[in-house]
Amino acid sequence: MKSLKWTWAAAAAVALTVSGCSGNNNNEPAASASSPADASASAGATQSGSPSASAALPEPAKIRIFTENNTAWPPKPDWGVWKWVKEETNIDVEQVLATGPESLALAVSSGDMPDVLSVFPNDVQKFGSQGAFEDLSKHMDQMPNVKAFLDSHPDVMSRVVSPNGEIYSIINDGAGEGSQMVWFYRDDIFQKNNLEVPKTWDELYTVSKKLKELYPDSYPFMFRHGLSTLDTFAPTFDFYPEFYQDPADPTKMKFGLEDPNAKTMVEWLNKFVKEKLIPPDWLTMDYKAWTQFMSTNKSFVTLQFIGQIEIMNSQLTEGHLQFMAPPIGAGDKPYLPKGGQEGYGLAVASTSKNKDAAYRYLDYIFSEKGKDIQSWGKEGETYTVVDGKRKFNDNYKEANDLRVISGIQTAATYGWFDFNAWLSLVKPEEQYAYVEAPKYRFPVAYSRPNLTADEAAALSTSNDQLWKFWTGEVTKFINGDRPLSEWDAFIKDLGKHDLEKVRTTYQTALDRQLANTK
């Protein structure tokens, strides 16, 4: 699945999207069940400013941590997050900054890796089996908080267990809300023209036709992620495009385009293209063009990362955008893709001479106390308690200031994040989307089980040729370059591009994953 391939650059893009939710981006946070009024934690959860005098700290230690170098929040050795780590664990942290996508590979090959490393799943799959990272499953006795975290987060557990049962990294959790794709619309335009918010694709088509009449030079419905937007469209038709666990039987892998609803989805998109309700260059639409369309009354319904709602509202001199429940295309439930997951985690170098300290660090950031402190900071230092609720100090004017000023929610500074900290600095009127979106998540994530190195190598060509075939043909169907009367022939031809080979391999991987995580 090409859309799931991560790089350092891609991660930075997602991070910026999350920061965008405050006007400035790859797991479920407490925010998903909260209301805007509950965005700040209660005083009852307040941690003291320093460890109890009676609580003896472990022996002092120092570790090096490999992490991002993001110009949007330049790393600082005196960030509060590192000071709090020192106060709570007696560990001094030295940051080793990535300079590009090759930095991790160079660190591994150097033989002098930092003790703890920020890594993505592809990194883990590549280097873990080569012996670069420690098998953390063998050290859970030193990390009881990590063990408790994984036991209570089976979705994270299933993603970190390798095909042979090793755990080479722990994926972060809690700060991934900004990676959620959502629907939103120009509610001011709808109100002005007495239009109903569409609840189905049929209603979406009808209201788009009406908007086209009212604004003839517009394309009422638009999106900017090309064919990858099918990942968000498809759940409204009760499936995902490629391989995923079948919600009806999570022990089975399903290839979504074989679902009859896939043809219905493509028929709708073809209709929108044919009637010029979406732009003709939808396949290559970039962010700048998308912004122009949405801010100049050229488009009125769209899909984007959740944080873009606030970004756009801060830029609109006239008009307003609002979250919209996904329209139902098939079935009886409106679904968004199951988002909120993070894409990177933390590994311990097998060559580290400070493994005990590295395990201590992981155990702290995945603990309840570590979650609290690394997300909020400390009372009197970063926040005060007002009327029983936490309020960040006035120097934190928007959510991204948490990163810039204190390093909060930057790579490797947390393991388990309290998204309520971030949400408390989002404008109250913009919190609605974060509260509503989790209600519509698809029952399963759009992900595949981990493959062994041999399986991945064996499928490399097959995966690529299957992906190129279906994306090319589906594009033709949507654009009207191939008649939809040939859809059944297209589905049959998937078999000529190793569909069964790929399906069988992922089914084997899923069987193994389920056995390893019992």
N, C-alpha and C positions, 0 to 999 in steps of 0.2 A: 504494500500500500504506500504509494509514493508520498502521500500527504502526511505520513507518520514518520518520515525520516527527519531526524533532528541534527542540527549543527549548532555550534556556539552562536552563530549569527541568528539562527532561527529562535534560539532561546532568548536572545536579547530582544528580538521583536515581540515575543510574547510578554516579556517583562515590561516593555514599554506600553503594551496594551493595557496591562494591569494598572500601571501608573496613570494611564489615560483616564481611568475612572475618577481621578481626582482633578482632571482638567489638564493634565499634562499630555505588561506589557505593558511548558508545558505546565485522582484524588479526592468524608465530606466535612467542610468546615462548619463551625457553629453558626455562621451567618446564614446557612441554608435553612435553618429553622427559626431564625430570629425575625423580629419586626424592626423597622427603622428605630423605633423608640428604645429597643434593647441593644443597639449597636455597641454601646460601651459596657464593659464588664462591670459587675457590681463590686462594691467595696469589699464584700465578703471574700472575694478571691484575691485581694491585694496581698502582694508579697512584701516582706520587709525590705528595707533598703540595703541590707547586708546580711550575710549569713549569721545565724545565732552564734553568740559568743561561745556557747557551750558545744557547738557543733565543730569538732576539729576537722580542719581541711586535710586532704591527702598531701603527700609530699609534693613540693613544687615540681613542675615539669614544663617542657616547652615542645610544641609541635609546629610543623610547617603545614599549611593548608593551601592546596592548589585551587584557585578560584578565578572568577571572571574579572575582567578589567573593563568595566563599562564606563564610557565617557559621560553618560547621563547621571551617574552617581560615582564619581572617581573614588576608588578605595583609599581609606585612610587608616593608618595604624592605630590612631587614637579614637576610632569609632567607639561609641558606647557599648556595642555588642561584644567587643573583645574585652573591654573592661569588666563587663558582667560575667563573662566566661571565667576570667581570672578570679573574680570575687567568689564565684560559686564552686569552682573546680580546682583552683590554684594552678591553672594551666595558662602559660603565656602562648599567644598565637602569633606566628609570623606568616603573613600572606605571601604566597607565590602566585603571581598573576599570569594568566594566560595571555598570550600575545596574538593568537590566531588559532585556526582549527587544527593546526599541526602541533600545537604546544603539548598536548597530552601525550601524543605518540613520541615526541622528542624526550619528554620527561621519563617515559617508560624505558626507552632505549638507552637513556643515559646511565641507568643503573642507580641513579640518585633521586628517586621519586620523593616528593613531599610525603609526609606521614598520612595525611588525609586528602582525598581528592574529590572534587566535584566532577561527576561523570554522568553521561547519558546512557540509556540502555544499549545503544549500539557499541559504545565504548566498553561496556561491561561484557557484552557478548564476545567482543574481539579480544580484549586483553585479559579478562578474568580466566578464561580457559587456558591461557598461556602462562598462568601463574603469577601475573603481575599484582593481583589483588588478593588479600587474605580472605579465606572462607569464614565469614562472620558467624555462620551457623555453629561453628566449633567453639565459639567464645561467648555464647549467650549467658553463661554463668557469670561473666564479668559485666554483662549489660542487661540486667533484669528489666530496666525500663524499656529498652529496645524490644526485648522479648514480649513484654506486656503490650507494647504498641502494635507489634505485628499480630499478636493473638487477637487483638481487638479491631484490626484493620485487614480482614481477609483479602480485600481487593488489592491492597499493597503487597501482602504476602504472595499472592499469586503472580505478581509481576516481578518479584525479586528472586524467586526460587529458580535456579538454573535447571536445565534438563536432567542433570545428575544429582540434584538436591542441594547443591552449594548455594550460599547467599554471598555474592561478591559486593553487593552494595545495598543500602537502604534508601528507597526512594522517598523524597520529601513529601509532605502532605499538609494541606490546609490553605496554601496560598495560591491554588490553581484556579480560583473562581474567575479570574480575568481571561482565562483561555476558553470560557464558555461562549459558543456562538449563539446568538439570539436574533429574533425578529424584532424590528421596530418600525415606526411609521410617523409621518408628520401629523400629529394629532390636531394641530391648528388648522391645517388644510381640510381635514376630515370634518372638524366642527364647523368651519366656515361654510362648507358645502352640504352640511347635514348628511354626511355619509356614515354608514355603519362600519365598524371595524370587522373585517372578514374573519369568520370562524372556520371556513372550509376553503379548499382550493377553488371550488365553484364560485363562492362569494368573492374570493380574491380576484378571479377573472372578471366578474361582473363589476366590481368597484374599480378595477384597473381600466376597463372599457369606459366607465363614466369619467374617470380622471383624464383619460385621453381626449374625451370630448371637451372637457372643461379647459384643458391645457394641451392644445393640439401638437405643440412642439416638444412635449414631454415623453419620457419613457417611464410610466408610473411605477414599474417594478424593476429593481436593479440590484446587482450584487457584483463584487469585485474579485472573487476568488476563483473565477473560471469554473472548470469542471470539478474542482475540489469542493465547490459549493454543494455538490450532490451529497456530500457527507452530512450536510445539514438538511437538505431537502428530503432525503430518503426516509429519515425517521418519521416525518409527517405522513408517510405512506407505509409505516410499520416495518421498515427494514433498513439495513445499511447496504451500500453498493457491493462491497467485496466480502472477505471472510470475517466472520465473527461467530461468537457462541449463540446458538439459536435460543431465544428467550423461552420458547415453548419446551425446549429440552436442552438445558445448558451443558449437557454432556456431549452435544453434537456440534460440529462446525457447519455453518451455512454459508453459501455463496449467494449474496443478496439479489444479484441481477436475475437469478432464476425464479425469484418470487414474481407471481403475476402482477403484483402492484408496481413492479419496476417499469413495466410497459406503460401503465397508467400515468406514472410520474413523467416519463419521457413524452407521452402524448400531450400532457399539459404544457410542458416547456416548449414543445414544438408549436403549440397553439399561440403561446405568448410571443415567440419569435416571429411567427408568420404574421401576426396582427400588430407587430411593432409596439408591443407593450413592454418589452425589455430591449435594451440597446443592441444593435447588430454586432457590436464588438464586445459582447459580454464575455467572450472567452479570454480576452486580453486586457480587460478593464483594470487600470491601476488605481492606487489610492488617491492620487491627485484628482483624476477624472471623477472617481466616485464622490469625493468631497464636493466637487463643483456641482455635480448633478443634485446632490442632496441639499445643497445650500442655495440653489438658484431656482427652485420650483420646477426642476426638470425630472425629479423622481420623488416618490412619496412613501414607498414601502421597500424595505431592504433587509439584509442579513449582514451582521458584522460581529466582531468581538464585543462583548458586553460593555467594556469601558468606552467604546466609541460613542455611546449615547451622550455621555457627559462632555466628551471632547467636542462633538458637533454642536451641542446646545450652547457651549461657551463661545462658539464661533458664529452661530446664527444671530445676525442682527435683527431679523424678523423670523418668526416661526419657532417651532419646538418639536422635538422628537420624543417619543414615548415607547416603552417596551410594549410588545404585542405578543399575545399567546400564539404559538404556532398554529397555522390553519391545518385542519384535518384533511388529508388527501385520501386516506383509506382507514378502515376501522372506526373506532369510536373514541379514540384518545388522541389529544394533541401532544406530539412529542418533539423535544429537542434532542440532539445527540447527548449522550451522557458525558458531560464535561466535568470540569473541576479537578481533573487529575494533573499532577505535575510531571514534568518530563525528565527531571534529573534527580540524582541522589548523591550519596557519599560512600566512598570506598576507602579501605585502609591498605596502604602499600605493603606488599609482602616483604619488601626489603627494609621496612621501617625499623629503626632501633628504639622507637618510642611507642610500641604497640599498646602497652598498658595505658598510657596517657591518651592515645587515640581512641581506645575503647571507652575510656572514662568520658572523653569529649562527646562521643556519639550517645552514650547513655544519658548524659545531661541534656542534650538538645532534643532527645526524644522522650524526655520525662515531662510530667505535668508541670513541674516547676520551671523547667527549661522552656517549655512552650510558652508559659506565661511571661517570663522575664525577657526572652529573646523576641517576643512579639510586642510587648508593651513597654519594656524598660522597667524602671523602678519608681515607686511613688516618691514624690518630692524632687525627683531628678528629671523625669520625662513627662510625668503626669501628676495631676492631683485628683482627689476624690470629691466630687460635687454632688450633693443630694444622693449619695449612695452609688454614684456612677463615676467611672473614670473619665477624665478629660485631659487630653494631651495639652502640654504647655503651649502658649501662644506662638512660640517660634516654629511650631509645626503647623503651617498654614494650610497645607494640602497633603494628601497621603504620600506623595512622592518625597516629601521632606523627611519622612521617616528613614528612607534610604540615604538621602544626601547628608543629613545631619548626624544620624546615629548608626547607619548601616543596617537598620531593621529591614528584614525581608530581602536581603541580598544573598547571593549564592554562598552556601556553606556556613552561614551564620545561624541557621536554624535547621531543625529537622521536622518538627511538628509545629505548625503555625496556627495562631488564633486569628482568623480573618476578620473577626470583630474589631481588632485593633485598626486594621486598614479601613474597614467600613466606617468607623467612627469619624474619619476625616473626609469621607465622601459627603457631598452636599445632601442634606436630608431629602430634598426633592428628587435626587438621583439614586436613592437607595432602593427604590421600588423594584427595579429590574433584578437586583441581587437577591431580593427576597422572593420574587416570583419565579425566576428561572429554574431553580431546583425542583419546583413542583412538576415540571414537564419533562424531566429527564427520561430517556429511553431506559428500559429495564437493564440492559447490558451495555458495557463500554464497547467502542469500536476498536478492538485490539485483537491481536493474535498471540497464541502461546509461544513461548521461547523455543527456538530450534537449537539443536546441537550444531556444532561447527560443520560437521559433515552434511547434515540436512540442509543447512543454509547454503552451502556450496552447491549441493545437488539441485537446489531450487532456484539458484540465482538467475539462470537463463530463462527457466520456465515462468518464474514470477514476472520477469520483465516482458516477455513476449505476450503473456496473458493480459497484463496491464495495458500494453500498447495496443493490443487488438481491441479490447472492450472500450477503452477510452476513445479510440479513433472512430469506431462504429457508432457509439452512443452520440458522439458529437455530430456525426452525419445525420442521425435520426432527429436530433434536436433542431438542427439547422435546415432540415428538409432536403438534404442531399441524398438521403436513402429513404424510401417509403416505409412507413411503419407496418405495412403488410408483410414486410420481410423480417419482422421481429423474431418470429419463431425460428426462422432459418439462422438468424444471428445467435440465438441461444444454443441451437444445435452445434454451430461452428465453434462455440467455446471449447467443446471437447477436442477440437483439432489443435488447440493451443494449451494442452497439458492441464486442463482444469481438474481432471480426476487425480492426476499425479500430485498436484499442489494440494487439493482437498485432502487426499489420503495422508499426506505428510503432516499437515496441520492437525488432522484428527489424531494421529499418533502422538503428536506433541501435546495436544489437549488431554488425552488419556493419561499421559505421563504427568502433566502438571496437576491434574486432579488427584492423582495418586500421591504426589509429593506434598500436597498441601492439606491432606486429610488430618 
